[in-house]
Amino acid sequence: MDFKEIHIGKLLQNKVEEEKIEISRICRFFNLPERDIDEMYDSASLDINIILKWSKLLEYDFFRLYSQHLILYAPKGNKKLNNVKSSLPNFRKSIYTTEIIDFILTEIKKGEKTKQEIVTEYKIPKATLHKWIQKYQK
């Protein structure tokens, strides 16, 4: 899975095919004609409420794809300069899922990226990367 370029419509269509869900059920769920569903499949992005409905229908958290993108590609903010309190919850960016770890270790194993490129591009500490290699690569 390439977390850099997310085409949500294609991913939805793939999941529908995997789950073998009938188009008639999808149309009833969304109360939309089939052509509107096909337009969603062609869309690289969709309204957040539509993605929420798809997540419920397909029992899959499509938002997590975007979270993984943020973990890998969003620049780290300087928290020390910005001490403004927020009413929104504060999430730690440094929590890596097994999918992310597998993705990164696969890139190294296939020779797509060097360890240094991983550290530089994804801003993962060297020590963390080396721990993953020792722990997860067999």
N, CA, C and O of each residue as an XYZ file, in Angstrom:
552
protein
N       0.848     -1.186      0.000
C       0.000      0.000      0.000
C       0.882      1.234      0.000
O       1.771      1.373      0.840
N       0.634      2.125     -0.944
C       1.359      3.394     -1.019
C       0.553      4.435     -0.253
O      -0.520      4.846     -0.694
N       1.074      4.859      0.892
C       0.364      5.828      1.717
C       0.565      7.261      1.233
O      -0.080      8.175      1.746
N       1.444      7.474      0.262
C       1.718      8.831     -0.205
C       0.586      9.355     -1.079
O       0.139     10.489     -0.905
N       0.126      8.542     -2.011
C      -0.950      8.929     -2.925
C      -2.179      8.079     -2.619
O      -2.222      6.896     -2.955
N      -3.162      8.676     -1.991
C      -4.381      7.953     -1.624
C      -5.483      8.319     -2.612
O      -5.903      9.474     -2.683
N      -5.947      7.334     -3.370
C      -7.109      7.510     -4.264
C      -8.246      6.747     -3.605
O      -8.401      5.544     -3.811
N      -9.034      7.453     -2.816
C     -10.033      6.807     -1.974
C     -11.059      6.032     -2.793
O     -11.511      4.972     -2.358
N     -11.434      6.529     -3.956
C     -12.421      5.839     -4.784
C     -11.966      4.458     -5.204
O     -12.734      3.499     -5.128
N     -10.725      4.348     -5.645
C     -10.187      3.040     -6.051
C     -10.116      2.093     -4.862
O     -10.408      0.903     -4.985
N      -9.725      2.633     -3.708
C      -9.639      1.799     -2.514
C     -11.011      1.287     -2.087
O     -11.153      0.136     -1.675
N     -12.023      2.155     -2.191
C     -13.391      1.740     -1.876
C     -13.838      0.630     -2.813
O     -14.390     -0.381     -2.378
N     -13.597      0.826     -4.095
C     -13.997     -0.157     -5.089
C     -13.291     -1.499     -4.848
O     -13.913     -2.555     -4.964
N     -12.016     -1.457     -4.520
C     -11.272     -2.691     -4.222
C     -11.877     -3.421     -3.028
O     -12.034     -4.641     -3.054
N     -12.214     -2.671     -1.984
C     -12.783     -3.284     -0.777
C     -14.159     -3.882     -1.074
O     -14.488     -4.959     -0.575
N     -14.959     -3.190     -1.881
C     -16.273     -3.708     -2.264
C     -16.108     -5.033     -3.007
O     -16.840     -5.989     -2.752
N     -15.151     -5.085     -3.918
C     -14.900     -6.313     -4.679
C     -14.402     -7.432     -3.768
O     -14.818     -8.582     -3.912
N     -13.517     -7.102     -2.837
C     -13.021     -8.110     -1.888
C     -14.161     -8.699     -1.060
O     -14.228     -9.908     -0.836
N     -15.046     -7.824     -0.616
C     -16.152     -8.245      0.255
C     -17.335     -8.812     -0.535
O     -18.277     -9.355      0.042
N     -17.270     -8.676     -1.869
C     -18.331     -9.173     -2.751
C     -19.703     -8.583     -2.384
O     -20.694     -9.304     -2.273
N     -19.732     -7.283     -2.202
C     -20.976     -6.608     -1.850
C     -21.695     -6.212     -3.135
O     -21.097     -5.627     -4.038
N     -22.956     -6.532     -3.207
C     -23.774     -6.237     -4.385
C     -24.000     -4.727     -4.518
O     -24.186     -4.022     -3.526
N     -23.981     -4.255     -5.751
C     -24.195     -2.827     -6.014
C     -25.589     -2.392     -5.546
O     -25.772     -1.254     -5.114
N     -26.561     -3.291     -5.632
C     -27.923     -2.948     -5.194
C     -27.944     -2.620     -3.696
O     -28.645     -1.703     -3.269
N     -27.180     -3.366     -2.909
C     -27.102     -3.094     -1.467
C     -26.457     -1.737     -1.216
O     -26.909     -0.978     -0.358
N     -25.401     -1.433     -1.964
C     -24.704     -0.154     -1.801
C     -25.636      1.001     -2.170
O     -25.702      2.003     -1.458
N     -26.353      0.858     -3.281
C     -27.287      1.904     -3.719
C     -28.377      2.141     -2.671
O     -28.739      3.285     -2.395
N     -28.897      1.063     -2.092
C     -29.919      1.207     -1.040
C     -29.326      1.892      0.189
O     -29.957      2.767      0.782
N     -28.118      1.495      0.568
C     -27.475      2.058      1.753
C     -27.292      3.572      1.610
O     -27.560      4.327      2.545
N     -26.835      4.005      0.433
C     -26.587      5.427      0.205
C     -27.819      6.160     -0.339
O     -27.846      7.389     -0.397
N     -28.824      5.395     -0.732
C     -30.014      5.964     -1.365
C     -29.624      6.778     -2.605
O     -30.076      7.906     -2.805
N     -28.764      6.161     -3.429
C     -28.254      6.809     -4.637
C     -28.315      5.833     -5.807
O     -28.312      4.619     -5.608
N     -28.371      6.368     -7.032
C     -28.320      5.490     -8.209
C     -26.892      4.953     -8.426
O     -25.922      5.487     -7.887
N     -26.796      3.902     -9.217
C     -25.521      3.240     -9.465
C     -24.491      4.183    -10.076
O     -23.304      4.075     -9.766
N     -24.912      5.092    -10.926
C     -23.943      6.004    -11.569
C     -23.261      6.907    -10.542
O     -22.096      7.266    -10.716
N     -23.970      7.279     -9.472
C     -23.356      8.095     -8.414
C     -22.301      7.288     -7.643
O     -21.273      7.827     -7.234
N     -22.566      6.008     -7.455
C     -21.595      5.143     -6.790
C     -20.355      5.013     -7.676
O     -19.228      5.070     -7.185
N     -20.568      4.838     -8.983
C     -19.443      4.753     -9.929
C     -18.620      6.042     -9.924
O     -17.395      5.995    -10.046
N     -19.279      7.183     -9.785
C     -18.554      8.466     -9.701
C     -17.684      8.520     -8.453
O     -16.586      9.075     -8.480
N     -18.175      7.942     -7.358
C     -17.371      7.893     -6.128
C     -16.116      7.060     -6.361
O     -15.029      7.430     -5.919
N     -16.269      5.939     -7.054
C     -15.118      5.082     -7.347
C     -14.066      5.827     -8.174
O     -12.872      5.546     -8.058
N     -14.501      6.763     -8.998
C     -13.579      7.528     -9.844
C     -12.948      8.712     -9.114
O     -12.004      9.316     -9.624
N     -13.454      9.049     -7.936
C     -12.991     10.231     -7.210
C     -11.752      9.944     -6.371
O     -11.698      8.955     -5.641
N     -10.769     10.811     -6.484
C      -9.561     10.694     -5.664
C      -9.831     11.122     -4.226
O      -9.139     10.682     -3.307
N     -10.833     11.977     -4.025
C     -11.195     12.413     -2.678
C     -12.712     12.492     -2.574
O     -13.412     12.694     -3.567
N     -13.196     12.329     -1.366
C     -14.636     12.373     -1.108
C     -14.896     13.146      0.172
O     -14.006     13.318      1.005
N     -16.121     13.607      0.312
C     -16.551     14.288      1.525
C     -16.371     13.357      2.728
O     -16.562     12.145      2.619
N     -16.013     13.915      3.836
C     -15.721     13.127      5.037
C     -16.930     12.315      5.494
O     -16.765     11.198      5.985
N     -18.132     12.848      5.344
C     -19.326     12.105      5.746
C     -19.572     10.901      4.842
O     -20.076      9.874      5.295
N     -19.220     11.026      3.580
C     -19.353      9.901      2.652
C     -18.352      8.807      3.038
O     -18.697      7.626      3.054
N     -17.118      9.200      3.346
C     -16.106      8.214      3.760
C     -16.546      7.520      5.050
O     -16.329      6.320      5.221
N     -17.161      8.278      5.952
C     -17.662      7.690      7.200
C     -18.717      6.622      6.901
O     -18.704      5.549      7.504
N     -19.628      6.917      5.970
C     -20.655      5.940      5.598
C     -20.029      4.690      4.976
O     -20.419      3.567      5.296
N     -19.053      4.897      4.082
C     -18.368      3.754      3.473
C     -17.680      2.920      4.550
O     -17.709      1.690      4.498
N     -17.059      3.586      5.528
C     -16.373      2.870      6.606
C     -17.353      1.987      7.375
O     -17.022      0.863      7.751
N     -18.547      2.494      7.601
C     -19.555      1.713      8.312
C     -20.058      0.554      7.457
O     -20.177     -0.572      7.941
N     -20.350      0.825      6.198
C     -20.859     -0.205      5.303
C     -19.853     -1.341      5.129
O     -20.214     -2.515      5.202
N     -18.598     -0.984      4.899
C     -17.570     -1.981      4.613
C     -16.840     -2.478      5.862
O     -15.973     -3.349      5.788
N     -17.212     -1.905      7.011
C     -16.589     -2.276      8.294
C     -15.075     -2.186      8.211
O     -14.356     -3.113      8.583
N     -14.607     -1.039      7.710
C     -13.173     -0.788      7.554
C     -12.920      0.692      7.816
O     -13.663      1.547      7.335
N     -11.874      0.993      8.577
C     -11.553      2.377      8.934
C     -10.712      3.027      7.823
O      -9.483      2.951      7.844
N     -11.382      3.661      6.861
C     -10.679      4.314      5.763
C      -9.923      5.564      6.226
O      -9.002      6.015      5.545
N     -10.299      6.119      7.362
C      -9.604      7.298      7.883
C      -8.179      6.951      8.315
O      -7.290      7.803      8.298
N      -7.978      5.712      8.697
C      -6.651      5.293      9.142
C      -5.619      5.423      8.019
O      -4.436      5.639      8.284
N      -6.063      5.291      6.771
C      -5.153      5.487      5.640
C      -4.580      6.898      5.653
O      -3.396      7.106      5.388
N      -5.438      7.861      5.967
C      -4.989      9.250      6.023
C      -4.105      9.494      7.242
O      -3.152     10.270      7.175
N      -4.421      8.833      8.357
C      -3.571      8.945      9.552
C      -2.171      8.425      9.264
O      -1.179      9.026      9.676
N      -2.097      7.295      8.551
C      -0.789      6.738      8.206
C      -0.020      7.698      7.306
O       1.195      7.845      7.439
N      -0.730      8.348      6.393
C      -0.103      9.342      5.518
C       0.508     10.464      6.364
O       1.639     10.887      6.127
N      -0.248     10.935      7.342
C       0.251     12.012      8.202
C       1.477     11.577      9.002
O       2.425     12.344      9.166
N       1.449     10.346      9.493
C       2.592      9.850     10.266
C       3.841      9.834      9.400
O       4.923     10.203      9.855
N       3.689      9.405      8.149
C       4.854      9.273      7.272
C       5.283     10.576      6.604
O       6.479     10.808      6.431
N       4.347     11.419      6.231
C       4.697     12.529      5.345
C       4.475     13.933      5.904
O       4.939     14.898      5.298
N       3.793     14.085      7.022
C       3.560     15.432      7.549
C       4.804     15.921      8.283
O       5.431     15.158      9.018
N       5.160     17.172      8.091
C       6.334     17.691      8.808
C       6.045     17.771     10.298
O       4.919     18.030     10.723
N       7.081     17.546     11.068
C       6.953     17.642     12.513
C       6.876     19.109     12.907
O       7.683     19.920     12.453
N       5.912     19.452     13.749
C       5.787     20.813     14.231
C       6.717     21.069     15.388
O       7.143     20.137     16.071
N       7.035     22.327     15.611
C       7.885     22.695     16.737
C       6.982     23.053     17.907
O       6.504     24.184     18.004
N       6.749     22.096     18.791
C       5.835     22.267     19.922
C       6.337     23.311     20.925
O       5.533     23.967     21.588
N       7.651     23.468     21.039
C       8.193     24.398     22.027
C       7.868     25.844     21.686
O       7.702     26.673     22.581
N       7.775     26.153     20.384
C       7.456     27.516     19.978
C       5.968     27.800     20.034
O       5.551     28.956     20.108
N       5.171     26.750     19.999
C       3.737     26.919     19.929
C       3.078     26.344     21.180
O       2.649     25.190     21.183
N       2.997     27.144     22.238
C       2.424     26.683     23.500
C       0.950     27.054     23.638
O       0.450     27.207     24.752
N       0.268     27.195     22.536
C      -1.142     27.561     22.549
C      -1.971     26.335     22.918
O      -1.813     25.262     22.335
N      -2.850     26.512     23.889
C      -3.745     25.425     24.300
C      -4.835     25.269     23.247
O      -5.314     26.253     22.685
N      -5.217     24.033     22.988
C      -6.249     23.756     22.003
C      -7.397     23.014     22.655
O      -7.211     22.245     23.598
N      -8.591     23.260     22.132
C      -9.760     22.533     22.627
C      -9.853     21.152     21.989
O     -10.656     20.321     22.414
N      -9.026     20.907     20.962
C      -9.014     19.615     20.287
C      -8.085     18.643     21.009
O      -7.117     19.067     21.640
N      -8.370     17.342     20.922
C      -7.464     16.370     21.557
C      -6.078     16.420     20.933
O      -5.937     16.706     19.744
N      -5.058     16.142     21.734
C      -3.683     16.139     21.273
C      -3.245     14.693     21.049
O      -3.170     13.909     21.995
N      -2.954     14.342     19.782
C      -2.524     12.985     19.452
C      -1.026     12.966     19.272
O      -0.445     13.901     18.722
N      -0.402     11.901     19.734
C       1.037     11.742     19.544
C       1.287     11.238     18.142
O       0.706     10.240     17.715
N       2.157     11.933     17.425
C       2.458     11.547     16.054
C       3.383     10.342     15.999
O       3.428      9.648     14.984
N       4.104     10.089     17.049
C       5.138      9.066     17.007
C       4.631      7.649     17.271
O       5.429      6.767     17.588
N       3.352      7.415     17.151
C       2.817      6.073     17.331
C       2.733      5.426     15.961
O       2.010      5.900     15.086
N       3.472      4.349     15.779
C       3.541      3.677     14.491
C       2.793      2.355     14.559
O       2.994      1.567     15.484
N       1.940      2.116     13.592
C       1.203      0.858     13.537
C       2.087     -0.224     12.918
O       3.130      0.068     12.332
N       1.658     -1.457     13.055
C       2.422     -2.551     12.445
C       2.419     -2.432     10.931
O       3.376     -2.839     10.273
N       1.335     -1.868     10.368
C       1.285     -1.680      8.915
C       2.373     -0.712      8.464
O       3.022     -0.937      7.442
N       2.573      0.355      9.217
C       3.604      1.339      8.880
C       4.987      0.702      9.018
O       5.845      0.873      8.151
N       5.195     -0.024     10.096
C       6.495     -0.675     10.304
C       6.770     -1.654      9.168
O       7.873     -1.676      8.623
N       5.778     -2.463      8.807
C       5.938     -3.418      7.698
C       6.234     -2.697      6.392
O       7.094     -3.129      5.624
N       5.531     -1.609      6.140
C       5.722     -0.819      4.925
C       7.169     -0.323      4.837
O       7.809     -0.436      3.792
N       7.670      0.219      5.929
C       9.021      0.776      5.950
C      10.069     -0.330      5.817
O      11.026     -0.190      5.056
N       9.893     -1.411      6.544
C      10.860     -2.505      6.472
C      10.855     -3.170      5.094
O      11.893     -3.639      4.628
N       9.699     -3.211      4.444
C       9.615     -3.748      3.082
C      10.366     -2.863      2.107
O      11.035     -3.363      1.203
N      10.262     -1.544      2.281
C      11.004     -0.623      1.416
C      12.503     -0.860      1.532
O      13.220     -0.816      0.533
N      12.977     -1.111      2.744
C      14.409     -1.376      2.953
C      14.782     -2.724      2.338
O      15.782     -2.843      1.631
N      13.962     -3.732      2.620
C      14.250     -5.092      2.147
C      14.289     -5.166      0.618
O      15.140     -5.850      0.049
N      13.366     -4.460     -0.046
C      13.310     -4.469     -1.513
C      14.356     -3.547     -2.136
O      14.536     -3.546     -3.353
N      15.039     -2.769     -1.316
C      16.049     -1.853     -1.825
C      15.464     -0.580     -2.410
O      16.151      0.151     -3.124
N      14.196     -0.311     -2.112
C      13.550      0.898     -2.623
C      14.079      2.152     -1.927
O      14.154      3.224     -2.527
N      14.445      2.001     -0.651
C      15.007      3.110      0.116
C      16.097      2.564      1.036
O      16.034      1.424      1.497
N      17.089      3.403      1.289
C      18.127      3.044      2.249
C      17.639      3.429      3.646
O      16.642      4.134      3.801
N      18.359      2.954      4.650
C      17.999      3.310      6.026
C      18.073      4.821      6.214
O      17.216      5.417      6.867
N      19.100      5.433      5.637
C      19.252      6.879      5.778
C      18.104      7.628      5.094
O      17.622      8.634      5.614
N      17.675      7.145      3.944
C      16.540      7.782      3.255
C      15.265      7.673      4.089
O      14.471      8.612      4.134
N      15.070      6.537      4.744
C      13.907      6.359      5.623
C      13.958      7.365      6.763
O      12.966      8.034      7.054
N      15.113      7.469      7.405
C      15.282      8.393      8.523
C      15.021      9.825      8.076
O      14.337     10.580      8.767
N      15.567     10.199      6.918
C      15.426     11.565      6.422
C      14.005     11.870      5.951
O      13.419     12.880      6.340
N      13.459     10.994      5.112
C      12.155     11.282      4.504
C      11.007     11.179      5.502
O      10.121     12.033      5.510
N      11.011     10.146      6.344
C       9.893      9.920      7.258
C      10.140     10.459      8.662
O       9.256     10.397      9.516
N      11.344     10.988      8.904
C      11.714     11.575     10.198
C      11.550     10.580     11.351
O      11.073     10.919     12.434
N      11.963      9.345     11.075
C      11.951      8.299     12.095
C      13.352      8.258     12.713
O      14.343      8.197     11.984
N      13.445      8.291     14.028
C      14.763      8.248     14.654
C      15.525      6.978     14.264
O      14.941      5.904     14.121
N      16.841      7.128     14.095
C      17.682      5.986     13.715
C      17.541      4.834     14.696
O      17.435      3.675     14.297
N      17.539      5.161     15.972
C      17.441      4.118     16.998
C      16.129      3.340     16.855
O      16.113      2.120     17.013
N      15.048      4.030     16.561
C      13.750      3.382     16.372
C      13.797      2.442     15.175
O      13.326      1.308     15.252
N      14.367      2.915     14.070
C      14.466      2.096     12.867
C      15.296      0.836     13.138
O      14.918     -0.259     12.720
N      16.412      0.990     13.828
C      17.259     -0.170     14.128
C      16.554     -1.162     15.057
O      16.736     -2.372     14.921
N      15.752     -0.661     15.999
C      14.980     -1.553     16.872
C      13.965     -2.348     16.055
O      13.771     -3.542     16.281
N      13.317     -1.668     15.098
C      12.342     -2.361     14.239
C      13.022     -3.455     13.430
O      12.499     -4.562     13.303
N      14.183     -3.139     12.889
C      14.906     -4.113     12.065
C      15.258     -5.346     12.903
O      15.075     -6.480     12.459
N      15.759     -5.116     14.106
C      16.120     -6.235     14.990
C      14.884     -7.037     15.410
O      14.922     -8.266     15.474
N      13.807     -6.338     15.690
C      12.623     -6.989     16.240
C      11.775     -7.679     15.178
O      11.277     -8.781     15.407
N      11.605     -7.046     14.020
C      10.623     -7.523     13.054
C      11.187     -8.235     11.833
O      10.477     -9.026     11.212
N      12.442     -7.980     11.466
C      12.972     -8.654     10.286
C      13.563     -9.982     10.679
O      14.307    -10.100     11.653
N      13.210    -10.981      9.893
C      13.680    -12.338     10.188
C      14.658    -12.767      9.157
O      15.175    -13.883      9.222
